[in-house]
């Protein structure tokens, strides 16, 4: 979901959203990459 949409729904600016939730997103790259690969059917 686009950060602007999430921020709007949460009642925050994008800057506040990213500052507050950066710790939640940190370390999620590998998991996100795997989900994308799964959806695209990429076995690599």
C-alpha positions as CSV (number, residue, x, y, z in Angstrom):
1,X,0.0,0.0,0.0
2,X,1.4,3.4,-0.8
3,X,2.8,5.3,2.2
4,X,0.7,8.4,1.4
5,X,-2.5,6.3,1.7
6,X,-1.3,4.6,4.9
7,X,-0.4,8.0,6.4
8,X,-3.7,9.5,5.5
9,X,-5.6,6.6,7.0
10,X,-3.5,6.7,10.2
11,X,-3.9,10.5,10.5
12,X,-0.1,11.2,10.1
13,X,2.2,12.8,7.6
14,X,4.4,10.5,5.5
15,X,7.4,11.8,7.5
16,X,5.8,10.8,10.8
17,X,4.6,7.5,9.4
18,X,8.1,6.5,8.3
19,X,9.8,7.8,11.5
20,X,7.3,5.9,13.8
21,X,7.2,2.7,11.8
22,X,10.8,2.5,10.4
23,X,11.7,0.1,13.1
24,X,8.9,-2.2,12.0
25,X,10.1,-2.2,8.4
26,X,13.8,-2.6,9.3
27,X,15.0,-6.1,8.4
28,X,11.9,-7.0,6.3
29,X,13.7,-6.9,2.9
30,X,14.4,-10.6,2.6
31,X,10.8,-11.5,3.6
32,X,9.4,-9.0,1.2
33,X,11.6,-10.2,-1.7
34,X,10.5,-13.8,-1.0
35,X,6.8,-12.8,-1.1
36,X,7.3,-11.0,-4.4
37,X,9.2,-14.0,-5.9
38,X,6.4,-16.3,-4.7
39,X,3.7,-14.1,-6.3
40,X,5.7,-13.9,-9.5
41,X,6.4,-17.6,-9.6
42,X,10.2,-16.9,-9.6
43,X,12.1,-19.8,-8.0
44,X,15.4,-17.9,-7.6
